[in-house]
Amino acid sequence: MTHHDEPSGSRPLWVINRMPAAEFAALFAGVFEQTPWIAAKASLERPFASKQALLGAMTKALMAASEEDQLALLAAHPTLGGEAAKRGEVTASSRAEQAGLGLDRMVGDEEAAFAAMNLAYQRRFGFPFIIAVKGQRDRAAILAALTRRFDSTLEAERQAALAEVVKIASFRLDALIDDTAVVEPGASGEAAL
């Protein structure tokens, strides 16, 4: 299935704090890969004084979720360098993140190594390997992390994957929020939240 592009452009925090709940949830639905309920729960904690406060509310919703819901979120992530990414059948954010390091253009031995490790990892843990691609120096570093984390216990790896999901969300929020505009123009005193 092909995913629609997520909303683009950053918005001032004061605008985000005043959005109707449905608009807020739609704007941030893709921050946690195809898991809009996290944004919906976080919207209940508005107003936010910063992007970090919003990320904190989203992280709180994620960590309070059942293990089943957490695993569903992990399973919603695409395989790094996988066929779905190559065909463009992932979210716009995932497509851009993977393309940034050329994960969608691998060939030969490198592609085979990623495919073999991704498959082994998926079979071992029941969800795809997740790492904040934007925070990596190159594909070799990603493959090294995949190889290293393969030896983890299921619980340790679930926690590592959730921590990476939060890092990914932080990068995605950077593109959606203008964190410098907390107060509505012309407002005086405390932030017009």
N, C-alpha and C positions, 0 to 999 in steps of 0.2 A: 504494500500500500504506500502511496506517496503522501508525504506530509506537507501541509501548507506552511508557507513561511510564517515565522513568528513576527509580531509587531517590531518595527525598527524605529530607531531614533530614541534619544534619551528625553526624559521628562523631568521637570523639577519635582523635588520631593513634596513640596506643598501641594502640587497638583495631584500627585499620587495619593496623598493623605485624604484628599477630598473626593476622590473617584467613587462612584457607586460600586458596591461590592462586586457586582457582576463584571464591570469593566476592569476592576483591579484584578480579579481572578483570571480574566481573559488575557490581560497584559502579561501577567507573570506565570501563566500556565506552563510554559515551556522551560522555565528556569530549572525545574527539576524534571528531567526528561519525561514528557508525556504523563505527568502526574499533577493535574490541576488542583487536586484536593489540598495539596500543601499550601498553595497560594490562597485558596479559599479560607483555610484555617488561619493563616497569618494575617489576613485582612481584618480579622476580628480584633487584632491587637493594635490597630492604628490609634493614634497617629505615631509615626516613626520620626525620630529626630535625626536619623542618618541611614545610609545604605546598610551599614553594619547592624543597626538595630533591626531593620527589615530582615536581613539575612539571619539574625539571631532568632527572630520569630519563626521563620521558615524552618530553621534547623531544629528548634524546639518542637514544632509540629511533626517533623520527620522522626525525631528520636522518641516522641511519645506514641508513635504509631505502633501497631502490632507488628510482630516479626513477619507475618504474612504480607502486610502492606509494604514493609521495607523491602522484602524480597521481590515483590511485584515491581517496585521502583527499579531495583537493580536489574531485573530481567528486561525492563523496558529500554535499557541502554543498548545501542547497537554494538556489534562486534567491531573492534578497531581494525580497519583495513579489510573489513568483510565485504561480501558481495552486495549487501543492501546499500552500504555507503558508496560503493563504486557505481551502482545504478541510480544513486540519488534518492533512494527510498528511506531516507532518514530526515530528521528535522533539519531545518536550515542551520540552526546552531551547531548540531553535530557535524553536518556536512562541512561547514566553515572551519570548525576546530580540527577535523581530520585532514582536510585539504591543506591547512596551515603547515603541517609537517609532511605532506605528501603521502599520507596513509592510504589515500584513494588511488595512488598511482604506482604502487609497489609492483615489482615484477621479479621473476626468477627465484633465486634462493631466498631472498629476503621475504618475498611474498609467501613462499612455502613455509618458512620458519614461523612467521606470524600465524599462518593458517593452522599449522600443527599445534602450536602452543595455545592458541585461542580455543581450539577444539578440546584439547586435553583439559584446559582450565574450566571450560563450560561443563564438561562431563564431571569433573571433580567437585565443583562448587555449586552447579545448578544455575549460574548466572554468568554473563560475560565479564571478562576482565575490564575493570574500570579504572581509569587514571585521568587526571586533569591534563589533557594533551597540551593545552596552552602553557602549562608550567614546565614542560619538558624541553631539553635542549635539542633532541633529535630522536629519530626512530630507534636507534640503537639503545638509547636510554630507556625507552618504553619497553622494548623487548627484554632488556636486562631486568627491569622491574617485574615484568610478567613472569619471567623465569624464577626470580627470587621469591615472589609472593606465591608461586605454585606450591611451595612446601609448607605454607601456613595451615593452621587448623581452620575448619569451617567458620567458627565464631570469630577468630582473629581476622580472617579474610573478609567476612561480612562487615566487621567494624572498619577495616581498612577501606573497603569499597564505599561505605557510607561516608567516610571522611573525604574521599576523593570526590564524591557526588557534591558535597558541600563546597569544595574548592571550585568545582565546575560551576555551581550556582553563583558563587561570588563573581567569577569572571563574566557570567551572563548578566548579572545585575549591573555590572559596570557599564554595559552597553545600553541599559534601559533607564538608568537613573542619573540625573544631573544632581549630584550630592552637594553641589555648591549653592543651590537655590532652595534653601530650606524654608525661607520666609517669602510670602507672597509680596511681589513688588508693591510698594506703597503702604505695606502693613507696618505698624510700629510696635515696639515692645517685644514680647516673646514671639516665638515662631508662630505664624498663623497656621496651626496644624488643625 
